[in-house]
Amino acid sequence: MKRIKTIVAASIIAAPALIGVAAAGPAQAAPAVINCSTWNDSNTFGATCKYPVDSNNTGFVAVAKCNNGQVVVGDYSGLGGWSYAYCTSVNSSLSYGWVEGATHL
């Protein structure tokens, strides 16, 4: 089942098993992003974000924790684009995902 969630937060955690979405602090040394929408299915976590928190933040990445314990990172995306993290790339399914700000990867 595909789902879309819209969130205004510094960092986002979304899990297929969760009804809501919990906000957490940004990853260490990673600029935060706000006004993000996320999408996920059983294998993939995707995100799009519209606005940076500060002028150093020019984009973001989707990050997924997979059920086999591995973490995968989606391609860098500029603001307004989409980033997808695929657990199938490590032969697993999605446990949960989040968004991290990035200046450029």
N, C-alpha and C positions, 0 to 999 in steps of 0.2 A: 504494500500500500504506500503510495507516495504522499508526502506531507510537506506543507510549506508553513513556516513559522516566521513571524516578523518580531524583531526584538530590538530594543534600544538598550545597549549595555556595553561595558568595556570589553568583555570577552564572553563567549557563549559556549555553553555545553548543551548538547542535544542528544538524546538517546532514543532509539526506536521504542523502548519499553516505557519511556516516560510520557505521561499525559501532558505535562507542562514542560517548561524549559527553565533550568537554573542558571543564574549568572554567577561567574567567578571572576577573580582578579586576572589581569593580563599575565601572560607568561613573562618570566624574568627577562629583561632587556628587550622585549618585543613591544613596539608601540601598539597602542590599542586602537580599535576601530569601533565606530558606533553606527547605529541604524542599519543593522544587518538582517537579512532574511536567510533562513537556512532551509535545506531540503535534505531528506534522507530516504533511503529504502533499506533493505536488509543487508546490502553490501557497500553502499556508497554514502558519503557525507558531502554535501555541497553547500556553498555559501556565496552570497553577494552582499557587498557593503557599499554604502553611498558616501559616507563622510569620514574623514580622518579626525582624530582627536587633536593633532597638532600638525604643523607644516612639514615635519620630518616624515610623516606617515603617508606614503603615496600608494599603498596597496595592502593586500592581505593574502593569506593562504588558508585553505580549509585543512584541518588536521583531524585524523580519525584514529581512534584506539580500536584495534580489531580484536575479535574474540580469541585469537591465538596469542594475544599479548603484545603483538607488534604495533608500532605507530607508523602511519603513512601520512605523507604531506602532499597536498595537491599542488598544482602549478601556481606560481605567483599570478595574481590578477590585479589589474588596476581598478580603482574605485569604479563601481558600476558594472564590472564584469563578474564572471562566475569562476570559482575555483572548486574542483572536485577531488576528494581523496578516496581512492578505490582500495578497499580491503581485498578485493579479488586479486590484486597485484601481489599479495603475499598469501594466496590460497586460504583466505579466511572470510568471515562475514563481519559486519559492523557491530561494535559494542556501543560506542558513542562518539561524538565529534565535537569540535570547537573551532573557533576562528582566532587567528593570530594576525596582528598587524605586522607589516613588513615594509621596509624602505625600498628594497629591491633585492631579489634573490638571483 
